[in-house]
Amino acid sequence: MGVGAQTGGSRPHHYRENLLAETIRLIRKYGIRPKKRLSQSFVVDELLVRTVVENVQPKPSDIIVEIGAGLGTLTFELAKHGSKVKAVEIDPALVRVLKDRFSAFNNVEVVQGDFTKMDLKGNVYTGNIPYHVSTPVVFRILEQNYEKAVITVQREVAERIVSKPGTREYGRLTVSVNTMAEPRLLGFFPSSSFYPRPKVAHAVLYIKPSRIEADTRILEDLLRAMFSQRNRLARTVLRNSLERLYGERGKRVYSNVFHLVPEASRVFELSVQDFHSLAKAVSNNIGA
């Protein structure tokens, strides 16, 4: 757990009364109409903001990329520690708000655009991620050279990322993320942590880079093929998948790697390490 983390589902709501009031005031002042297509809701939960900031631990030497800066609530809390903050926002209306609010801050750079299509360098990535782009944003972060990421995502996405083999949530996303990173859950937060209130609950994730070596192309091909039949016996699915991916050569590869899969295991029961070992063995055999 990170600093100040709470994971209990019955956690009392912690709101700073003036944070909600300030949010409503800013929305009215700038004539903002939250857009459902962009999953626009603004954080009004002080505990959520504090959880993010205390786990980011912003320092003057940091370059922090904040994804989906919105009205700038988190931006302000990060910037006051002296960190360089690149506040990314896709909505031109909110970009105007941010530029106005932070015009006197020489350590805040407001960047308009889609984070998933940008190449923004930083050592820390954070933000309250719009739930309709949670997965692509996570993978875009993982592609960067970074020290850590502390992000708020849809609870369902977070639970899938940190799930264990054999559970309903465990799947391709779990293995893909855990190949490139070490994620851990910092806490759950209700939908009322945001205004306007969305239909989904949220969770804060702490992510740090992983040192695991993997042939990501072969791994992703295997994951895509095998998790399409997640409940079947893993060896059977592996054989069919390798033949479909590599034809006759796949049969030879299977005969050399099948022993890495426990005989009675279903696909969704294989561990992240099992998939890593398989991908490495397949890579070695394909190249042989």
C-alpha positions as CSV (number, residue, x, y, z in Angstrom):
1,M,0.0,0.0,0.0
2,G,1.1,3.5,-0.6
3,V,1.0,6.5,1.7
4,G,-2.5,7.2,3.0
5,A,-4.0,4.3,1.1
6,Q,-7.4,2.8,2.0
7,T,-9.0,0.0,0.1
8,G,-12.1,-0.8,2.1
9,G,-15.3,-0.7,0.1
10,S,-17.1,1.0,3.1
11,R,-14.6,3.8,3.3
12,P,-16.3,7.0,4.4
13,H,-16.3,9.7,1.7
14,H,-13.8,12.5,2.3
15,Y,-14.6,15.7,0.6
16,R,-13.3,19.2,1.1
17,E,-16.5,21.2,1.0
18,N,-14.9,24.1,-0.9
19,L,-13.4,21.7,-3.5
20,L,-16.8,20.8,-4.7
21,A,-17.9,24.4,-4.4
22,E,-14.8,25.6,-6.3
23,T,-15.4,23.1,-9.1
24,I,-19.0,24.3,-9.6
25,R,-17.8,27.9,-9.5
26,L,-15.2,27.3,-12.2
27,I,-17.6,25.4,-14.4
28,R,-20.1,28.3,-14.1
29,K,-17.4,31.0,-14.5
30,Y,-16.0,29.6,-17.7
31,G,-19.3,28.3,-19.1
32,I,-18.0,24.7,-19.1
33,R,-20.4,22.0,-20.2
34,P,-18.9,18.6,-19.3
35,K,-18.8,16.3,-22.4
36,K,-20.0,12.7,-21.9
37,R,-18.1,11.6,-25.1
38,L,-14.9,12.6,-23.3
39,S,-15.9,11.1,-20.0
40,Q,-15.5,14.5,-18.4
41,S,-15.9,14.6,-14.6
42,F,-13.8,16.6,-12.2
43,V,-12.3,15.4,-9.0
44,V,-14.0,16.7,-5.8
45,D,-12.6,14.2,-3.3
46,E,-9.7,15.5,-1.2
47,L,-8.6,12.1,-0.1
48,L,-8.3,11.0,-3.7
49,V,-6.2,14.0,-4.6
50,R,-4.1,13.5,-1.4
51,T,-3.6,9.8,-2.2
52,V,-2.3,10.7,-5.7
53,V,0.0,13.5,-4.5
54,E,1.5,11.7,-1.6
55,N,2.4,8.7,-3.8
56,V,3.8,10.9,-6.6
57,Q,5.9,12.7,-3.9
58,P,6.5,15.6,-6.2
59,K,10.0,17.2,-6.1
60,P,11.4,20.3,-7.8
61,S,13.6,18.1,-9.9
62,D,10.6,16.1,-11.3
63,I,9.0,16.6,-14.7
64,I,5.5,15.4,-14.2
65,V,3.1,14.7,-17.1
66,E,-0.5,15.0,-15.9
67,I,-3.0,13.4,-18.3
68,G,-6.4,14.9,-18.5
69,A,-5.8,18.0,-16.4
70,G,-9.4,19.2,-16.6
71,L,-9.9,22.2,-14.4
72,G,-6.5,22.0,-12.8
73,T,-7.3,20.7,-9.3
74,L,-4.5,18.1,-9.3
75,T,-2.3,20.4,-11.3
76,F,-2.2,22.9,-8.6
77,E,-1.4,20.4,-5.9
78,L,1.5,19.1,-7.9
79,A,2.9,22.5,-9.0
80,K,3.0,24.0,-5.6
81,H,5.9,21.6,-4.7
82,G,8.0,23.2,-7.4
83,S,7.8,20.3,-9.9
84,K,7.7,21.1,-13.6
85,V,4.1,20.0,-14.6
86,K,3.1,19.3,-18.2
87,A,-0.7,19.6,-18.0
88,V,-2.2,17.7,-20.9
89,E,-5.8,18.4,-21.9
90,I,-7.6,17.4,-25.1
91,D,-10.6,19.8,-24.8
92,P,-9.9,23.4,-26.0
93,A,-12.5,24.8,-23.6
94,L,-10.6,23.3,-20.6
95,V,-7.2,24.3,-22.1
96,R,-8.4,27.9,-21.9
97,V,-9.3,27.4,-18.2
98,L,-5.9,25.9,-17.5
99,K,-4.0,28.7,-19.3
100,D,-5.9,31.3,-17.4
101,R,-5.6,29.6,-14.0
102,F,-1.9,28.9,-14.3
103,S,-0.8,32.0,-16.2
104,A,1.3,33.1,-13.3
105,F,3.0,29.7,-12.8
106,N,6.4,29.4,-14.5
107,N,6.5,25.7,-13.7
108,V,3.2,24.7,-15.5
109,E,3.1,24.1,-19.2
110,V,-0.4,23.5,-20.6
111,V,-0.4,21.1,-23.5
112,Q,-3.4,20.6,-25.8
113,G,-3.8,17.3,-27.4
114,D,-4.5,13.5,-27.2
115,F,-1.9,12.0,-24.8
116,T,-2.1,8.6,-26.6
117,K,-0.9,10.3,-29.8
118,M,1.8,12.5,-28.2
119,D,5.4,11.9,-27.2
120,L,5.7,13.8,-23.9
121,K,8.8,13.2,-21.8
122,G,8.7,13.1,-18.1
123,N,9.9,11.0,-15.2
124,V,6.5,10.8,-13.5
125,Y,3.1,10.3,-15.1
126,T,-0.2,10.9,-13.3
127,G,-3.7,12.0,-13.8
128,N,-7.4,11.1,-13.4
129,I,-7.7,9.2,-16.6
130,P,-11.0,9.4,-18.5
131,Y,-12.5,5.9,-18.3
132,H,-13.2,5.5,-22.0
133,V,-9.4,5.7,-22.7
134,S,-8.0,4.0,-19.6
135,T,-6.4,1.1,-21.4
136,P,-4.7,3.0,-24.3
137,V,-3.4,5.6,-21.8
138,V,-1.9,2.9,-19.5
139,F,-0.1,1.3,-22.5
140,R,1.1,4.7,-23.7
141,I,2.6,5.3,-20.3
142,L,4.3,1.9,-20.2
143,E,6.1,2.8,-23.5
144,Q,7.8,5.7,-21.9
145,N,11.1,6.0,-20.0
146,Y,9.7,6.8,-16.5
147,E,10.3,6.3,-12.8
148,K,6.7,5.8,-11.7
149,A,3.1,6.5,-12.5
150,V,0.2,7.2,-10.2
151,I,-3.1,7.2,-12.0
152,T,-6.8,7.1,-11.3
153,V,-8.7,4.7,-13.6
154,Q,-12.0,2.9,-13.7
155,R,-12.2,0.4,-10.9
156,E,-13.0,-2.5,-13.2
157,V,-9.8,-1.8,-15.3
158,A,-7.7,-1.6,-12.1
159,E,-9.0,-4.9,-10.8
160,R,-8.2,-6.5,-14.1
161,I,-4.7,-5.2,-14.1
162,V,-3.9,-6.4,-10.6
163,S,-5.9,-9.7,-10.7
164,K,-4.5,-13.1,-10.0
165,P,-4.5,-16.3,-12.2
166,G,-7.6,-18.3,-12.0
167,T,-9.9,-15.3,-11.2
168,R,-12.7,-14.0,-13.5
169,E,-10.8,-10.7,-13.9
170,Y,-7.5,-12.2,-15.0
171,G,-6.8,-12.0,-18.7
172,R,-4.8,-10.6,-21.6
173,L,-4.7,-7.1,-20.1
174,T,-3.3,-8.4,-16.8
175,V,-0.5,-10.3,-18.5
176,S,0.3,-7.5,-20.9
177,V,0.6,-4.8,-18.2
178,N,2.5,-7.1,-15.7
179,T,5.0,-7.9,-18.5
180,M,6.0,-4.2,-18.7
181,A,5.3,-3.0,-15.2
182,E,4.7,-3.8,-11.5
183,P,1.3,-2.3,-10.7
184,R,-0.3,-2.2,-7.2
185,L,-3.6,-0.9,-5.9
186,L,-3.6,2.2,-3.7
187,G,-7.3,2.5,-3.0
188,F,-10.9,2.5,-4.3
189,F,-13.0,5.6,-4.6
190,P,-16.7,5.9,-5.2
191,S,-18.3,7.6,-8.3
192,S,-19.2,10.5,-6.1
193,S,-15.5,11.4,-5.9
194,F,-16.1,13.2,-9.2
195,Y,-18.5,15.9,-10.4
196,P,-20.7,15.5,-12.4
197,R,-21.0,12.0,-10.9
198,P,-20.0,9.3,-13.5
199,K,-21.6,5.9,-13.6
200,V,-18.3,4.1,-12.6
201,A,-16.3,3.8,-9.4
202,H,-12.5,4.4,-9.5
203,A,-9.2,3.1,-8.2
204,V,-5.8,4.6,-7.8
205,L,-2.9,2.6,-9.2
206,Y,0.8,2.9,-8.6
207,I,2.9,1.6,-11.4
208,K,6.7,1.2,-11.7
209,P,8.6,-0.2,-14.7
210,S,9.4,-3.9,-14.8
211,R,12.8,-5.4,-15.6
212,I,11.3,-8.5,-17.2
213,E,12.8,-9.3,-20.6
214,A,10.1,-10.4,-23.1
215,D,9.5,-10.6,-26.9
216,T,6.4,-8.5,-26.7
217,R,5.3,-9.2,-30.3
218,I,5.3,-13.0,-29.8
219,L,3.8,-12.6,-26.3
220,E,0.9,-10.4,-27.6
221,D,0.2,-12.9,-30.5
222,L,0.0,-15.7,-27.9
223,L,-2.1,-13.8,-25.5
224,R,-4.6,-12.7,-28.2
225,A,-4.9,-16.2,-29.5
226,M,-5.0,-18.1,-26.2
227,F,-7.3,-15.8,-24.2
228,S,-9.9,-16.0,-27.0
229,Q,-10.4,-19.5,-25.5
230,R,-9.6,-18.7,-21.9
231,N,-11.6,-21.5,-20.3
232,R,-10.2,-24.4,-22.4
233,L,-7.2,-26.6,-21.6
234,A,-4.1,-24.5,-22.1
235,R,-2.1,-27.2,-24.0
236,T,-4.9,-27.7,-26.5
237,V,-5.3,-24.0,-27.1
238,L,-1.5,-23.5,-27.3
239,R,-1.2,-26.2,-30.0
240,N,-4.0,-24.7,-32.0
241,S,-2.7,-21.2,-31.6
242,L,0.8,-22.1,-32.7
243,E,-0.4,-23.9,-35.7
244,R,-2.7,-21.0,-36.6
245,L,0.1,-18.5,-36.1
246,Y,3.0,-20.4,-37.7
247,G,1.5,-23.2,-39.8
248,E,3.6,-26.4,-40.1
249,R,6.4,-24.8,-38.2
250,G,4.0,-24.2,-35.3
251,K,3.6,-28.0,-34.8
252,R,7.4,-28.4,-34.3
253,V,7.4,-25.4,-32.0
254,Y,4.6,-26.9,-29.9
255,S,6.5,-30.2,-29.5
256,N,9.4,-28.3,-28.0
257,V,7.5,-26.0,-25.6
258,F,4.3,-27.8,-24.5
259,H,6.1,-29.1,-21.4
260,L,6.1,-25.5,-20.0
261,V,2.3,-25.6,-19.6
262,P,1.0,-27.6,-16.6
263,E,-1.0,-30.5,-18.1
264,A,-4.5,-29.9,-16.6
265,S,-4.3,-26.1,-16.6
266,R,-6.9,-23.9,-18.3
267,V,-5.6,-20.8,-20.1
268,F,-6.9,-18.4,-17.4
269,E,-5.0,-20.4,-14.7
270,L,-1.5,-19.8,-16.3
271,S,0.6,-17.2,-14.4
272,V,2.3,-14.2,-15.9
273,Q,5.6,-16.0,-15.6
274,D,4.1,-19.0,-17.5
275,F,3.3,-16.8,-20.4
276,H,6.7,-15.1,-20.3
277,S,8.4,-18.5,-20.3
278,L,6.2,-19.6,-23.2
279,A,6.9,-16.5,-25.3
280,K,10.7,-16.8,-24.7
281,A,10.6,-20.5,-25.7
282,V,8.5,-19.8,-28.8
283,S,10.8,-17.0,-29.8
284,N,13.9,-19.2,-29.5
285,N,12.3,-22.0,-31.5
286,I,10.9,-19.7,-34.2
287,G,14.4,-18.2,-34.6
288,A,16.1,-21.6,-34.6
